[in-house]
Amino acid sequence: MMMILGVFPFSIPTAVYQQLQRSTNWRHPSNARVGDMPAYQFTGRGEDTISLEGSIVPEFGSQMSITALRVMGDTGKPFPLISGSGKVYGLYVINDLQETQTYFFKDGKPRKIDFSLKLTQVQKPGVLIGNTAGRLIGLL
């Protein structure tokens, strides 16, 4: 298993990604000042997104994998994202799923399905619901 999103494992029998791209940004809004450059203030971490790009080949994977990811996206719920090595990324929602079918059999079934999946972090790893962990640490 390469990675798991909720109960969906990324692996050869389901869907294999060839590229993982992660983007993190930080917020620095500006305040205009008369006769001087704008002043910037760090207001915290912004979005953390992950893009997965890969392929499904019917000989190894199942086209139902794309359907399963679409059903997960339809729920609107966040899912834990964990790498095959055990690294916990946090809770992520599915923002976008793109699918490209190519090289078709006579019956119209694709021989290859390329996909692109975009995820956005909604909760950092190690943070409990309602930030209970943060409140407990503040009490110590």
C-alpha positions in Angstrom: 0.0 0.0 0.0 1.3 3.4 -1.0 -1.1 5.5 1.0 -4.6 5.4 2.4 -7.3 8.0 2.3 -10.1 7.1 4.8 -10.7 3.4 3.8 -9.4 3.8 0.2 -6.0 2.3 -0.2 -3.8 3.5 -3.1 -2.1 0.4 -4.3 -1.7 -1.7 -7.5 -5.2 -3.4 -7.2 -7.0 -0.1 -6.8 -5.2 3.0 -8.1 -1.5 3.8 -8.2 -0.2 7.4 -8.2 3.1 8.3 -9.9 3.3 11.9 -8.6 2.5 13.5 -5.2 2.7 17.2 -5.1 2.2 19.1 -1.8 1.7 22.8 -1.4 1.6 24.8 1.9 1.2 28.5 2.2 1.3 31.1 4.9 -0.8 34.2 5.3 0.8 37.7 5.3 -1.9 40.3 4.7 -0.7 43.9 3.9 -1.8 47.2 5.4 -1.4 50.3 3.2 0.7 53.1 4.7 0.8 56.7 3.6 4.2 57.6 2.0 5.8 54.2 2.8 5.7 50.6 1.7 2.8 48.4 2.9 3.2 46.8 6.3 2.8 43.0 6.4 1.6 40.9 9.3 2.0 37.2 9.7 -1.5 35.8 10.5 -0.8 32.1 10.4 -0.7 29.1 8.2 -2.9 29.0 5.1 -4.0 26.0 3.1 -2.1 22.7 2.8 -3.0 20.9 -0.4 -1.9 17.6 -1.9 -2.3 16.6 -5.5 -2.0 13.0 -6.6 -1.6 12.0 -10.3 -1.7 8.4 -11.4 -3.1 5.7 -13.6 -5.3 2.7 -13.5 -4.7 -0.1 -15.9 -7.6 -2.7 -16.0 -5.1 -5.6 -15.9 -4.1 -4.5 -12.4 -6.5 -1.9 -11.1 -10.3 -1.4 -11.1 -12.3 1.4 -12.8 -14.5 1.1 -9.7 -11.7 2.9 -7.8 -12.6 6.2 -9.4 -16.2 5.6 -8.5 -15.2 4.9 -4.9 -13.3 8.2 -4.7 -16.2 10.1 -6.3 -18.6 8.6 -3.6 -16.1 9.7 -0.9 -16.1 13.2 -2.4 -19.9 13.3 -2.5 -20.0 12.9 1.3 -18.1 16.2 1.8 -16.5 14.6 4.9 -12.8 14.8 5.8 -10.8 11.6 5.7 -7.4 10.7 7.4 -4.5 10.6 5.0 -1.7 8.2 6.0 1.3 7.2 3.9 2.4 3.6 3.5 5.3 4.3 5.8 2.9 5.4 8.6 3.3 9.2 8.2 0.0 10.8 9.2 -0.7 13.9 7.1 -4.0 14.9 8.9 -7.6 15.1 7.8 -8.2 16.0 4.1 -11.3 16.7 2.0 -11.6 15.8 -1.7 -11.8 18.9 -3.7 -11.4 17.7 -7.3 -11.1 14.5 -9.2 -10.3 14.4 -12.9 -10.3 11.3 -15.1 -9.0 10.7 -18.6 -9.8 7.5 -20.3 -7.5 6.4 -23.3 -6.7 3.3 -25.5 -10.1 1.7 -25.7 -11.1 -2.0 -26.2 -13.7 -2.9 -28.8 -16.5 -2.7 -26.3 -15.5 0.9 -25.3 -13.9 -0.1 -22.0 -10.7 2.0 -21.5 -7.3 0.2 -21.4 -5.9 3.1 -19.3 -7.4 5.7 -16.9 -5.3 8.6 -15.8 -6.5 10.5 -12.8 -5.7 13.6 -10.8 -6.9 14.0 -7.3 -6.8 17.3 -5.3 -7.1 17.2 -1.5 -7.1 20.0 1.1 -6.2 19.6 4.7 -8.9 20.6 7.2 -7.2 19.4 10.4 -3.5 18.9 11.2 -2.3 15.6 12.5 -2.4 15.1 16.3 -5.2 17.7 16.8 -8.2 16.3 18.6 -11.8 17.3 17.8 -12.5 20.7 19.3 -8.8 21.2 19.9 -9.0 19.4 23.2 -5.3 18.6 23.1 -4.4 22.3 22.8 -6.6 23.2 25.8 -5.0 20.4 27.8 -1.5 21.6 27.0 -2.5 25.1 28.0 -3.5 23.9 31.4 -0.2 22.3 32.1 
